[in-house]
Structures are given as structure tokens and as C-alpha cells.
Amino acid sequence: MATRSSSVPSIERPTVTSQEVSDMSVALANQVRLMKSMKSVYQADQQAKLLNLQADVESLLLQLKSLKQQQPTPDLELVVGYDKENN
């Protein structure tokens, strides 16, 4: 059976300069800013579409209500016709 060495191999880490850290920080901040602006534009666009659709639905419902008020329902015509025939 092989014995293990008690020493842990060292992992070489890349050296990062303070300028590289600063550049990465700026790049990350720019990316976050871009993501936020894209999200807010997307949300505003979707909100506008939703409001337009809601207005369309309201308009169609009003048109439907108006049409229903102009035309008597077939059930009422049958009942009214039935009453007229019996009297």
C-alpha cells in the first residue's frame, strides 16, 4: 500500500496587479450598469405593451356591451313570443 505524503502541494495563483483589479472592477461596474439599463428599457417596453393591450380589451368589452344592448337575446325573444301567443 502506498503511503501518502503529509505535505499539501502548493497551488500557484496568478499574480494580479492593482491596475488589473481596477480594470476588472470598472468592467464589472459597466456590465452591471448595462444590465440594469437593459432591464429597465425592457420593462418599460413591456409595460407599454401591457397598457395598450388592456386599453384594447376595455374597448372591445365596451363594443360588445353596446352590441348586446342593441340586440335582444334569443332567449328573451322566445319568452316574449311565447307570452304573446298565449294571450
PyMOL Python script that loads the backbone (N, CA, C, O; Angstrom):
from pymol import cmd

cmd.read_pdbstr("""\
ATOM      1  N   MET A   1       0.830  -1.168   0.000  1.00  0.00           N
ATOM      2  CA  MET A   1       0.000   0.000   0.000  1.00  0.00           C
ATOM      3  C   MET A   1       0.881   1.239   0.000  1.00  0.00           C
ATOM      4  O   MET A   1       1.859   1.317   0.744  1.00  0.00           O
ATOM      5  N   ALA A   2       0.533   2.195  -0.828  1.00  0.00           N
ATOM      6  CA  ALA A   2       1.348   3.396  -0.943  1.00  0.00           C
ATOM      7  C   ALA A   2       1.006   4.355   0.178  1.00  0.00           C
ATOM      8  O   ALA A   2      -0.153   4.491   0.572  1.00  0.00           O
ATOM      9  N   THR A   3       2.007   5.002   0.670  1.00  0.00           N
ATOM     10  CA  THR A   3       1.781   5.983   1.729  1.00  0.00           C
ATOM     11  C   THR A   3       1.659   7.369   1.107  1.00  0.00           C
ATOM     12  O   THR A   3       2.314   7.696   0.117  1.00  0.00           O
ATOM     13  N   ARG A   4       0.836   8.132   1.698  1.00  0.00           N
ATOM     14  CA  ARG A   4       0.628   9.497   1.213  1.00  0.00           C
ATOM     15  C   ARG A   4       1.591  10.442   1.897  1.00  0.00           C
ATOM     16  O   ARG A   4       1.973  10.260   3.053  1.00  0.00           O
ATOM     17  N   SER A   5       1.961  11.437   1.156  1.00  0.00           N
ATOM     18  CA  SER A   5       2.811  12.458   1.735  1.00  0.00           C
ATOM     19  C   SER A   5       1.934  13.408   2.534  1.00  0.00           C
ATOM     20  O   SER A   5       0.836  13.755   2.099  1.00  0.00           O
ATOM     21  N   SER A   6       2.399  13.821   3.672  1.00  0.00           N
ATOM     22  CA  SER A   6       1.606  14.704   4.516  1.00  0.00           C
ATOM     23  C   SER A   6       1.645  16.140   4.031  1.00  0.00           C
ATOM     24  O   SER A   6       0.878  16.974   4.511  1.00  0.00           O
ATOM     25  N   SER A   7       2.517  16.439   3.098  1.00  0.00           N
ATOM     26  CA  SER A   7       2.582  17.819   2.619  1.00  0.00           C
ATOM     27  C   SER A   7       1.541  18.039   1.518  1.00  0.00           C
ATOM     28  O   SER A   7       1.323  17.180   0.664  1.00  0.00           O
ATOM     29  N   VAL A   8       0.921  19.185   1.563  1.00  0.00           N
ATOM     30  CA  VAL A   8      -0.089  19.560   0.576  1.00  0.00           C
ATOM     31  C   VAL A   8       0.624  20.304  -0.546  1.00  0.00           C
ATOM     32  O   VAL A   8       1.405  21.225  -0.306  1.00  0.00           O
ATOM     33  N   PRO A   9       0.332  19.874  -1.802  1.00  0.00           N
ATOM     34  CA  PRO A   9       1.006  20.597  -2.891  1.00  0.00           C
ATOM     35  C   PRO A   9       0.511  22.044  -2.950  1.00  0.00           C
ATOM     36  O   PRO A   9      -0.671  22.325  -2.755  1.00  0.00           O
ATOM     37  N   SER A  10       1.422  22.919  -3.216  1.00  0.00           N
ATOM     38  CA  SER A  10       1.027  24.335  -3.280  1.00  0.00           C
ATOM     39  C   SER A  10       0.431  24.634  -4.659  1.00  0.00           C
ATOM     40  O   SER A  10       0.865  24.105  -5.682  1.00  0.00           O
ATOM     41  N   ILE A  11      -0.552  25.481  -4.640  1.00  0.00           N
ATOM     42  CA  ILE A  11      -1.218  25.878  -5.875  1.00  0.00           C
ATOM     43  C   ILE A  11      -0.697  27.249  -6.250  1.00  0.00           C
ATOM     44  O   ILE A  11      -0.724  28.194  -5.461  1.00  0.00           O
ATOM     45  N   GLU A  12      -0.224  27.323  -7.471  1.00  0.00           N
ATOM     46  CA  GLU A  12       0.275  28.607  -7.925  1.00  0.00           C
ATOM     47  C   GLU A  12      -0.883  29.493  -8.335  1.00  0.00           C
ATOM     48  O   GLU A  12      -1.696  29.106  -9.175  1.00  0.00           O
ATOM     49  N   ARG A  13      -0.963  30.642  -7.771  1.00  0.00           N
ATOM     50  CA  ARG A  13      -2.018  31.595  -8.111  1.00  0.00           C
ATOM     51  C   ARG A  13      -1.422  32.669  -9.004  1.00  0.00           C
ATOM     52  O   ARG A  13      -0.293  33.118  -8.807  1.00  0.00           O
ATOM     53  N   PRO A  14      -2.228  33.073 -10.008  1.00  0.00           N
ATOM     54  CA  PRO A  14      -1.684  34.125 -10.871  1.00  0.00           C
ATOM     55  C   PRO A  14      -1.567  35.433 -10.110  1.00  0.00           C
ATOM     56  O   PRO A  14      -2.374  35.740  -9.233  1.00  0.00           O
ATOM     57  N   THR A  15      -0.571  36.174 -10.457  1.00  0.00           N
ATOM     58  CA  THR A  15      -0.370  37.474  -9.836  1.00  0.00           C
ATOM     59  C   THR A  15      -1.223  38.499 -10.573  1.00  0.00           C
ATOM     60  O   THR A  15      -1.189  38.598 -11.800  1.00  0.00           O
ATOM     61  N   VAL A  16      -1.980  39.247  -9.804  1.00  0.00           N
ATOM     62  CA  VAL A  16      -2.849  40.262 -10.383  1.00  0.00           C
ATOM     63  C   VAL A  16      -2.397  41.614  -9.866  1.00  0.00           C
ATOM     64  O   VAL A  16      -2.259  41.834  -8.662  1.00  0.00           O
ATOM     65  N   THR A  17      -2.178  42.489 -10.788  1.00  0.00           N
ATOM     66  CA  THR A  17      -1.725  43.833 -10.393  1.00  0.00           C
ATOM     67  C   THR A  17      -2.918  44.669  -9.953  1.00  0.00           C
ATOM     68  O   THR A  17      -4.066  44.342 -10.255  1.00  0.00           O
ATOM     69  N   SER A  18      -2.639  45.731  -9.248  1.00  0.00           N
ATOM     70  CA  SER A  18      -3.714  46.615  -8.800  1.00  0.00           C
ATOM     71  C   SER A  18      -4.406  47.265  -9.989  1.00  0.00           C
ATOM     72  O   SER A  18      -5.601  47.550  -9.919  1.00  0.00           O
ATOM     73  N   GLN A  19      -3.683  47.507 -11.082  1.00  0.00           N
ATOM     74  CA  GLN A  19      -4.298  48.075 -12.289  1.00  0.00           C
ATOM     75  C   GLN A  19      -5.274  47.073 -12.897  1.00  0.00           C
ATOM     76  O   GLN A  19      -6.352  47.461 -13.346  1.00  0.00           O
ATOM     77  N   GLU A  20      -4.915  45.795 -12.918  1.00  0.00           N
ATOM     78  CA  GLU A  20      -5.807  44.760 -13.454  1.00  0.00           C
ATOM     79  C   GLU A  20      -7.062  44.630 -12.592  1.00  0.00           C
ATOM     80  O   GLU A  20      -8.163  44.454 -13.114  1.00  0.00           O
ATOM     81  N   VAL A  21      -6.893  44.715 -11.292  1.00  0.00           N
ATOM     82  CA  VAL A  21      -8.045  44.671 -10.390  1.00  0.00           C
ATOM     83  C   VAL A  21      -8.947  45.871 -10.644  1.00  0.00           C
ATOM     84  O   VAL A  21     -10.170  45.738 -10.685  1.00  0.00           O
ATOM     85  N   SER A  22      -8.354  47.016 -10.809  1.00  0.00           N
ATOM     86  CA  SER A  22      -9.125  48.230 -11.082  1.00  0.00           C
ATOM     87  C   SER A  22      -9.866  48.099 -12.411  1.00  0.00           C
ATOM     88  O   SER A  22     -11.041  48.456 -12.504  1.00  0.00           O
ATOM     89  N   ASP A  23      -9.187  47.591 -13.438  1.00  0.00           N
ATOM     90  CA  ASP A  23      -9.818  47.403 -14.749  1.00  0.00           C
ATOM     91  C   ASP A  23     -10.983  46.419 -14.667  1.00  0.00           C
ATOM     92  O   ASP A  23     -12.035  46.643 -15.266  1.00  0.00           O
ATOM     93  N   MET A  24     -10.793  45.329 -13.921  1.00  0.00           N
ATOM     94  CA  MET A  24     -11.864  44.340 -13.765  1.00  0.00           C
ATOM     95  C   MET A  24     -13.045  44.939 -13.012  1.00  0.00           C
ATOM     96  O   MET A  24     -14.203  44.665 -13.329  1.00  0.00           O
ATOM     97  N   SER A  25     -12.740  45.753 -12.020  1.00  0.00           N
ATOM     98  CA  SER A  25     -13.795  46.396 -11.242  1.00  0.00           C
ATOM     99  C   SER A  25     -14.611  47.343 -12.115  1.00  0.00           C
ATOM    100  O   SER A  25     -15.839  47.367 -12.033  1.00  0.00           O
ATOM    101  N   VAL A  26     -13.929  48.121 -12.950  1.00  0.00           N
ATOM    102  CA  VAL A  26     -14.607  49.042 -13.856  1.00  0.00           C
ATOM    103  C   VAL A  26     -15.440  48.262 -14.864  1.00  0.00           C
ATOM    104  O   VAL A  26     -16.581  48.629 -15.143  1.00  0.00           O
ATOM    105  N   ALA A  27     -14.875  47.190 -15.411  1.00  0.00           N
ATOM    106  CA  ALA A  27     -15.602  46.371 -16.388  1.00  0.00           C
ATOM    107  C   ALA A  27     -16.848  45.757 -15.759  1.00  0.00           C
ATOM    108  O   ALA A  27     -17.909  45.724 -16.384  1.00  0.00           O
ATOM    109  N   LEU A  28     -16.726  45.281 -14.548  1.00  0.00           N
ATOM    110  CA  LEU A  28     -17.874  44.698 -13.856  1.00  0.00           C
ATOM    111  C   LEU A  28     -18.939  45.756 -13.580  1.00  0.00           C
ATOM    112  O   LEU A  28     -20.130  45.508 -13.764  1.00  0.00           O
ATOM    113  N   ALA A  29     -18.507  46.933 -13.141  1.00  0.00           N
ATOM    114  CA  ALA A  29     -19.460  48.017 -12.886  1.00  0.00           C
ATOM    115  C   ALA A  29     -20.178  48.411 -14.170  1.00  0.00           C
ATOM    116  O   ALA A  29     -21.385  48.652 -14.155  1.00  0.00           O
ATOM    117  N   ASN A  30     -19.446  48.479 -15.283  1.00  0.00           N
ATOM    118  CA  ASN A  30     -20.069  48.797 -16.571  1.00  0.00           C
ATOM    119  C   ASN A  30     -21.069  47.725 -16.986  1.00  0.00           C
ATOM    120  O   ASN A  30     -22.139  48.034 -17.509  1.00  0.00           O
ATOM    121  N   GLN A  31     -20.718  46.476 -16.753  1.00  0.00           N
ATOM    122  CA  GLN A  31     -21.615  45.383 -17.115  1.00  0.00           C
ATOM    123  C   GLN A  31     -22.895  45.433 -16.271  1.00  0.00           C
ATOM    124  O   GLN A  31     -23.990  45.222 -16.791  1.00  0.00           O
ATOM    125  N   VAL A  32     -22.757  45.705 -14.997  1.00  0.00           N
ATOM    126  CA  VAL A  32     -23.923  45.815 -14.116  1.00  0.00           C
ATOM    127  C   VAL A  32     -24.804  46.980 -14.563  1.00  0.00           C
ATOM    128  O   VAL A  32     -26.026  46.848 -14.612  1.00  0.00           O
ATOM    129  N   ARG A  33     -24.196  48.112 -14.888  1.00  0.00           N
ATOM    130  CA  ARG A  33     -24.941  49.283 -15.356  1.00  0.00           C
ATOM    131  C   ARG A  33     -25.686  48.958 -16.654  1.00  0.00           C
ATOM    132  O   ARG A  33     -26.847  49.335 -16.819  1.00  0.00           O
ATOM    133  N   LEU A  34     -25.021  48.266 -17.564  1.00  0.00           N
ATOM    134  CA  LEU A  34     -25.646  47.879 -18.828  1.00  0.00           C
ATOM    135  C   LEU A  34     -26.827  46.946 -18.589  1.00  0.00           C
ATOM    136  O   LEU A  34     -27.884  47.107 -19.199  1.00  0.00           O
ATOM    137  N   MET A  35     -26.646  45.969 -17.702  1.00  0.00           N
ATOM    138  CA  MET A  35     -27.730  45.023 -17.405  1.00  0.00           C
ATOM    139  C   MET A  35     -28.928  45.749 -16.800  1.00  0.00           C
ATOM    140  O   MET A  35     -30.071  45.450 -17.144  1.00  0.00           O
ATOM    141  N   LYS A  36     -28.675  46.702 -15.902  1.00  0.00           N
ATOM    142  CA  LYS A  36     -29.773  47.458 -15.291  1.00  0.00           C
ATOM    143  C   LYS A  36     -30.510  48.303 -16.326  1.00  0.00           C
ATOM    144  O   LYS A  36     -31.739  48.373 -16.319  1.00  0.00           O
ATOM    145  N   SER A  37     -29.755  48.942 -17.210  1.00  0.00           N
ATOM    146  CA  SER A  37     -30.412  49.779 -18.221  1.00  0.00           C
ATOM    147  C   SER A  37     -31.201  48.923 -19.197  1.00  0.00           C
ATOM    148  O   SER A  37     -32.291  49.316 -19.612  1.00  0.00           O
ATOM    149  N   MET A  38     -30.680  47.766 -19.571  1.00  0.00           N
ATOM    150  CA  MET A  38     -31.414  46.866 -20.465  1.00  0.00           C
ATOM    151  C   MET A  38     -32.683  46.375 -19.790  1.00  0.00           C
ATOM    152  O   MET A  38     -33.736  46.281 -20.420  1.00  0.00           O
ATOM    153  N   LYS A  39     -32.577  46.065 -18.514  1.00  0.00           N
ATOM    154  CA  LYS A  39     -33.737  45.575 -17.780  1.00  0.00           C
ATOM    155  C   LYS A  39     -34.806  46.655 -17.684  1.00  0.00           C
ATOM    156  O   LYS A  39     -35.988  46.372 -17.879  1.00  0.00           O
ATOM    157  N   SER A  40     -34.410  47.883 -17.389  1.00  0.00           N
ATOM    158  CA  SER A  40     -35.401  48.940 -17.251  1.00  0.00           C
ATOM    159  C   SER A  40     -36.041  49.280 -18.598  1.00  0.00           C
ATOM    160  O   SER A  40     -37.236  49.571 -18.646  1.00  0.00           O
ATOM    161  N   VAL A  41     -35.280  49.251 -19.687  1.00  0.00           N
ATOM    162  CA  VAL A  41     -35.843  49.506 -21.011  1.00  0.00           C
ATOM    163  C   VAL A  41     -36.813  48.393 -21.372  1.00  0.00           C
ATOM    164  O   VAL A  41     -37.909  48.644 -21.875  1.00  0.00           O
ATOM    165  N   TYR A  42     -36.398  47.163 -21.111  1.00  0.00           N
ATOM    166  CA  TYR A  42     -37.261  46.025 -21.408  1.00  0.00           C
ATOM    167  C   TYR A  42     -38.544  46.110 -20.590  1.00  0.00           C
ATOM    168  O   TYR A  42     -39.629  45.861 -21.117  1.00  0.00           O
ATOM    169  N   GLN A  43     -38.439  46.450 -19.342  1.00  0.00           N
ATOM    170  CA  GLN A  43     -39.625  46.543 -18.504  1.00  0.00           C
ATOM    171  C   GLN A  43     -40.541  47.666 -18.981  1.00  0.00           C
ATOM    172  O   GLN A  43     -41.760  47.496 -19.008  1.00  0.00           O
ATOM    173  N   ALA A  44     -39.979  48.797 -19.352  1.00  0.00           N
ATOM    174  CA  ALA A  44     -40.797  49.917 -19.823  1.00  0.00           C
ATOM    175  C   ALA A  44     -41.513  49.538 -21.113  1.00  0.00           C
ATOM    176  O   ALA A  44     -42.687  49.861 -21.294  1.00  0.00           O
ATOM    177  N   ASP A  45     -40.808  48.855 -22.007  1.00  0.00           N
ATOM    178  CA  ASP A  45     -41.403  48.420 -23.267  1.00  0.00           C
ATOM    179  C   ASP A  45     -42.546  47.440 -23.005  1.00  0.00           C
ATOM    180  O   ASP A  45     -43.619  47.551 -23.597  1.00  0.00           O
ATOM    181  N   GLN A  46     -42.305  46.495 -22.126  1.00  0.00           N
ATOM    182  CA  GLN A  46     -43.344  45.516 -21.802  1.00  0.00           C
ATOM    183  C   GLN A  46     -44.522  46.176 -21.099  1.00  0.00           C
ATOM    184  O   GLN A  46     -45.672  45.803 -21.331  1.00  0.00           O
ATOM    185  N   GLN A  47     -44.247  47.141 -20.253  1.00  0.00           N
ATOM    186  CA  GLN A  47     -45.315  47.863 -19.550  1.00  0.00           C
ATOM    187  C   GLN A  47     -46.187  48.617 -20.543  1.00  0.00           C
ATOM    188  O   GLN A  47     -47.411  48.630 -20.413  1.00  0.00           O
ATOM    189  N   ALA A  48     -45.562  49.245 -21.534  1.00  0.00           N
ATOM    190  CA  ALA A  48     -46.318  49.977 -22.559  1.00  0.00           C
ATOM    191  C   ALA A  48     -47.193  49.021 -23.367  1.00  0.00           C
ATOM    192  O   ALA A  48     -48.347  49.327 -23.665  1.00  0.00           O
ATOM    193  N   LYS A  49     -46.642  47.874 -23.713  1.00  0.00           N
ATOM    194  CA  LYS A  49     -47.425  46.873 -24.465  1.00  0.00           C
ATOM    195  C   LYS A  49     -48.607  46.390 -23.638  1.00  0.00           C
ATOM    196  O   LYS A  49     -49.714  46.235 -24.154  1.00  0.00           O
ATOM    197  N   LEU A  50     -48.367  46.154 -22.354  1.00  0.00           N
ATOM    198  CA  LEU A  50     -49.436  45.692 -21.476  1.00  0.00           C
ATOM    199  C   LEU A  50     -50.547  46.736 -21.383  1.00  0.00           C
ATOM    200  O   LEU A  50     -51.726  46.392 -21.466  1.00  0.00           O
ATOM    201  N   LEU A  51     -50.187  47.988 -21.212  1.00  0.00           N
ATOM    202  CA  LEU A  51     -51.189  49.051 -21.116  1.00  0.00           C
ATOM    203  C   LEU A  51     -51.994  49.171 -22.411  1.00  0.00           C
ATOM    204  O   LEU A  51     -53.206  49.384 -22.371  1.00  0.00           O
ATOM    205  N   ASN A  52     -51.327  49.037 -23.550  1.00  0.00           N
ATOM    206  CA  ASN A  52     -52.032  49.080 -24.838  1.00  0.00           C
ATOM    207  C   ASN A  52     -53.007  47.914 -24.964  1.00  0.00           C
ATOM    208  O   ASN A  52     -54.138  48.089 -25.417  1.00  0.00           O
ATOM    209  N   LEU A  53     -52.570  46.742 -24.567  1.00  0.00           N
ATOM    210  CA  LEU A  53     -53.455  45.574 -24.636  1.00  0.00           C
ATOM    211  C   LEU A  53     -54.650  45.728 -23.703  1.00  0.00           C
ATOM    212  O   LEU A  53     -55.771  45.364 -24.058  1.00  0.00           O
ATOM    213  N   GLN A  54     -54.409  46.267 -22.512  1.00  0.00           N
ATOM    214  CA  GLN A  54     -55.515  46.487 -21.575  1.00  0.00           C
ATOM    215  C   GLN A  54     -56.522  47.485 -22.142  1.00  0.00           C
ATOM    216  O   GLN A  54     -57.731  47.310 -21.987  1.00  0.00           O
ATOM    217  N   ALA A  55     -56.028  48.520 -22.791  1.00  0.00           N
ATOM    218  CA  ALA A  55     -56.924  49.509 -23.406  1.00  0.00           C
ATOM    219  C   ALA A  55     -57.726  48.860 -24.537  1.00  0.00           C
ATOM    220  O   ALA A  55     -58.919  49.125 -24.684  1.00  0.00           O
ATOM    221  N   ASP A  56     -57.074  48.015 -25.331  1.00  0.00           N
ATOM    222  CA  ASP A  56     -57.773  47.307 -26.407  1.00  0.00           C
ATOM    223  C   ASP A  56     -58.872  46.406 -25.860  1.00  0.00           C
ATOM    224  O   ASP A  56     -59.972  46.350 -26.411  1.00  0.00           O
ATOM    225  N   VAL A  57     -58.574  45.710 -24.786  1.00  0.00           N
ATOM    226  CA  VAL A  57     -59.563  44.813 -24.170  1.00  0.00           C
ATOM    227  C   VAL A  57     -60.750  45.615 -23.655  1.00  0.00           C
ATOM    228  O   VAL A  57     -61.900  45.232 -23.869  1.00  0.00           O
ATOM    229  N   GLU A  58     -60.478  46.724 -22.978  1.00  0.00           N
ATOM    230  CA  GLU A  58     -61.561  47.572 -22.476  1.00  0.00           C
ATOM    231  C   GLU A  58     -62.439  48.083 -23.615  1.00  0.00           C
ATOM    232  O   GLU A  58     -63.665  48.095 -23.507  1.00  0.00           O
ATOM    233  N   SER A  59     -61.808  48.499 -24.697  1.00  0.00           N
ATOM    234  CA  SER A  59     -62.552  48.996 -25.853  1.00  0.00           C
ATOM    235  C   SER A  59     -63.433  47.898 -26.450  1.00  0.00           C
ATOM    236  O   SER A  59     -64.599  48.131 -26.768  1.00  0.00           O
ATOM    237  N   LEU A  60     -62.873  46.720 -26.597  1.00  0.00           N
ATOM    238  CA  LEU A  60     -63.644  45.601 -27.150  1.00  0.00           C
ATOM    239  C   LEU A  60     -64.801  45.208 -26.232  1.00  0.00           C
ATOM    240  O   LEU A  60     -65.888  44.882 -26.709  1.00  0.00           O
ATOM    241  N   LEU A  61     -64.571  45.238 -24.926  1.00  0.00           N
ATOM    242  CA  LEU A  61     -65.649  44.923 -23.983  1.00  0.00           C
ATOM    243  C   LEU A  61     -66.781  45.943 -24.073  1.00  0.00           C
ATOM    244  O   LEU A  61     -67.954  45.577 -24.011  1.00  0.00           O
ATOM    245  N   LEU A  62     -66.434  47.216 -24.219  1.00  0.00           N
ATOM    246  CA  LEU A  62     -67.462  48.249 -24.371  1.00  0.00           C
ATOM    247  C   LEU A  62     -68.250  48.055 -25.665  1.00  0.00           C
ATOM    248  O   LEU A  62     -69.469  48.227 -25.686  1.00  0.00           O
ATOM    249  N   GLN A  63     -67.552  47.698 -26.742  1.00  0.00           N
ATOM    250  CA  GLN A  63     -68.234  47.442 -28.015  1.00  0.00           C
ATOM    251  C   GLN A  63     -69.182  46.251 -27.891  1.00  0.00           C
ATOM    252  O   GLN A  63     -70.304  46.282 -28.396  1.00  0.00           O
ATOM    253  N   LEU A  64     -68.721  45.211 -27.219  1.00  0.00           N
ATOM    254  CA  LEU A  64     -69.550  44.022 -27.017  1.00  0.00           C
ATOM    255  C   LEU A  64     -70.785  44.351 -26.182  1.00  0.00           C
ATOM    256  O   LEU A  64     -71.891  43.905 -26.490  1.00  0.00           O
ATOM    257  N   LYS A  65     -70.586  45.132 -25.128  1.00  0.00           N
ATOM    258  CA  LYS A  65     -71.702  45.526 -24.268  1.00  0.00           C
ATOM    259  C   LYS A  65     -72.725  46.347 -25.059  1.00  0.00           C
ATOM    260  O   LYS A  65     -73.934  46.164 -24.910  1.00  0.00           O
ATOM    261  N   SER A  66     -72.222  47.250 -25.897  1.00  0.00           N
ATOM    262  CA  SER A  66     -73.098  48.073 -26.727  1.00  0.00           C
ATOM    263  C   SER A  66     -73.895  47.210 -27.707  1.00  0.00           C
ATOM    264  O   SER A  66     -75.096  47.416 -27.883  1.00  0.00           O
ATOM    265  N   LEU A  67     -73.240  46.261 -28.333  1.00  0.00           N
ATOM    266  CA  LEU A  67     -73.927  45.365 -29.268  1.00  0.00           C
ATOM    267  C   LEU A  67     -74.981  44.523 -28.568  1.00  0.00           C
ATOM    268  O   LEU A  67     -76.065  44.302 -29.107  1.00  0.00           O
ATOM    269  N   LYS A  68     -74.665  44.056 -27.376  1.00  0.00           N
ATOM    270  CA  LYS A  68     -75.631  43.248 -26.621  1.00  0.00           C
ATOM    271  C   LYS A  68     -76.861  44.073 -26.246  1.00  0.00           C
ATOM    272  O   LYS A  68     -77.979  43.557 -26.235  1.00  0.00           O
ATOM    273  N   GLN A  69     -76.653  45.360 -25.938  1.00  0.00           N
ATOM    274  CA  GLN A  69     -77.785  46.217 -25.575  1.00  0.00           C
ATOM    275  C   GLN A  69     -78.655  46.531 -26.785  1.00  0.00           C
ATOM    276  O   GLN A  69     -79.857  46.755 -26.642  1.00  0.00           O
ATOM    277  N   GLN A  70     -78.065  46.549 -27.965  1.00  0.00           N
ATOM    278  CA  GLN A  70     -78.823  46.852 -29.179  1.00  0.00           C
ATOM    279  C   GLN A  70     -79.663  45.669 -29.649  1.00  0.00           C
ATOM    280  O   GLN A  70     -80.715  45.861 -30.259  1.00  0.00           O
ATOM    281  N   GLN A  71     -79.215  44.463 -29.374  1.00  0.00           N
ATOM    282  CA  GLN A  71     -79.918  43.277 -29.845  1.00  0.00           C
ATOM    283  C   GLN A  71     -80.472  42.509 -28.648  1.00  0.00           C
ATOM    284  O   GLN A  71     -79.728  42.204 -27.716  1.00  0.00           O
ATOM    285  N   PRO A  72     -81.770  42.191 -28.659  1.00  0.00           N
ATOM    286  CA  PRO A  72     -82.305  41.367 -27.575  1.00  0.00           C
ATOM    287  C   PRO A  72     -81.753  39.947 -27.695  1.00  0.00           C
ATOM    288  O   PRO A  72     -81.432  39.473 -28.785  1.00  0.00           O
ATOM    289  N   THR A  73     -81.657  39.306 -26.578  1.00  0.00           N
ATOM    290  CA  THR A  73     -81.135  37.948 -26.596  1.00  0.00           C
ATOM    291  C   THR A  73     -82.184  36.996 -27.140  1.00  0.00           C
ATOM    292  O   THR A  73     -83.375  37.238 -26.946  1.00  0.00           O
ATOM    293  N   PRO A  74     -81.791  35.923 -27.813  1.00  0.00           N
ATOM    294  CA  PRO A  74     -82.757  34.971 -28.372  1.00  0.00           C
ATOM    295  C   PRO A  74     -83.653  34.350 -27.304  1.00  0.00           C
ATOM    296  O   PRO A  74     -84.823  34.077 -27.574  1.00  0.00           O
ATOM    297  N   ASP A  75     -83.143  34.125 -26.119  1.00  0.00           N
ATOM    298  CA  ASP A  75     -83.951  33.534 -25.046  1.00  0.00           C
ATOM    299  C   ASP A  75     -85.107  34.452 -24.675  1.00  0.00           C
ATOM    300  O   ASP A  75     -86.226  33.986 -24.460  1.00  0.00           O
ATOM    301  N   LEU A  76     -84.843  35.758 -24.597  1.00  0.00           N
ATOM    302  CA  LEU A  76     -85.897  36.709 -24.257  1.00  0.00           C
ATOM    303  C   LEU A  76     -86.932  36.788 -25.377  1.00  0.00           C
ATOM    304  O   LEU A  76     -88.126  36.912 -25.103  1.00  0.00           O
ATOM    305  N   GLU A  77     -86.498  36.718 -26.613  1.00  0.00           N
ATOM    306  CA  GLU A  77     -87.439  36.748 -27.731  1.00  0.00           C
ATOM    307  C   GLU A  77     -88.370  35.538 -27.678  1.00  0.00           C
ATOM    308  O   GLU A  77     -89.565  35.658 -27.946  1.00  0.00           O
ATOM    309  N   LEU A  78     -87.829  34.390 -27.338  1.00  0.00           N
ATOM    310  CA  LEU A  78     -88.659  33.188 -27.245  1.00  0.00           C
ATOM    311  C   LEU A  78     -89.683  33.326 -26.133  1.00  0.00           C
ATOM    312  O   LEU A  78     -90.848  32.968 -26.307  1.00  0.00           O
ATOM    313  N   VAL A  79     -89.250  33.847 -24.986  1.00  0.00           N
ATOM    314  CA  VAL A  79     -90.160  34.008 -23.859  1.00  0.00           C
ATOM    315  C   VAL A  79     -91.218  35.051 -24.199  1.00  0.00           C
ATOM    316  O   VAL A  79     -92.402  34.825 -23.949  1.00  0.00           O
ATOM    317  N   VAL A  80     -90.817  36.186 -24.764  1.00  0.00           N
ATOM    318  CA  VAL A  80     -91.763  37.235 -25.137  1.00  0.00           C
ATOM    319  C   VAL A  80     -92.701  36.706 -26.218  1.00  0.00           C
ATOM    320  O   VAL A  80     -93.905  36.952 -26.147  1.00  0.00           O
ATOM    321  N   GLY A  81     -92.194  35.997 -27.204  1.00  0.00           N
ATOM    322  CA  GLY A  81     -93.033  35.420 -28.250  1.00  0.00           C
ATOM    323  C   GLY A  81     -94.010  34.412 -27.702  1.00  0.00           C
ATOM    324  O   GLY A  81     -95.149  34.331 -28.163  1.00  0.00           O
ATOM    325  N   TYR A  82     -93.583  33.653 -26.735  1.00  0.00           N
ATOM    326  CA  TYR A  82     -94.432  32.650 -26.122  1.00  0.00           C
ATOM    327  C   TYR A  82     -95.576  33.312 -25.357  1.00  0.00           C
ATOM    328  O   TYR A  82     -96.719  32.860 -25.427  1.00  0.00           O
ATOM    329  N   ASP A  83     -95.272  34.366 -24.638  1.00  0.00           N
ATOM    330  CA  ASP A  83     -96.283  35.099 -23.876  1.00  0.00           C
ATOM    331  C   ASP A  83     -97.300  35.736 -24.808  1.00  0.00           C
ATOM    332  O   ASP A  83     -98.492  35.738 -24.499  1.00  0.00           O
ATOM    333  N   LYS A  84     -96.869  36.271 -25.930  1.00  0.00           N
ATOM    334  CA  LYS A  84     -97.760  36.928 -26.871  1.00  0.00           C
ATOM    335  C   LYS A  84     -98.728  35.914 -27.499  1.00  0.00           C
ATOM    336  O   LYS A  84     -99.901  36.210 -27.724  1.00  0.00           O
ATOM    337  N   GLU A  85     -98.209  34.721 -27.771  1.00  0.00           N
ATOM    338  CA  GLU A  85     -99.058  33.710 -28.399  1.00  0.00           C
ATOM    339  C   GLU A  85    -100.116  33.194 -27.440  1.00  0.00           C
ATOM    340  O   GLU A  85    -101.211  32.834 -27.873  1.00  0.00           O
ATOM    341  N   ASN A  86     -99.822  33.150 -26.165  1.00  0.00           N
ATOM    342  CA  ASN A  86    -100.763  32.610 -25.175  1.00  0.00           C
ATOM    343  C   ASN A  86    -101.818  33.635 -24.780  1.00  0.00           C
ATOM    344  O   ASN A  86    -102.869  33.248 -24.268  1.00  0.00           O
ATOM    345  N   ASN A  87    -101.588  34.893 -24.993  1.00  0.00           N
ATOM    346  CA  ASN A  87    -102.534  35.919 -24.565  1.00  0.00           C
ATOM    347  C   ASN A  87    -103.407  36.365 -25.665  1.00  0.00           C
ATOM    348  O   ASN A  87    -104.261  37.229 -25.464  1.00  0.00           O
TER     349      ASN A  87
END
""", "prot")
cmd.dss("prot")
cmd.show_as("cartoon", "prot")
cmd.util.cbc("prot")
cmd.orient("prot")
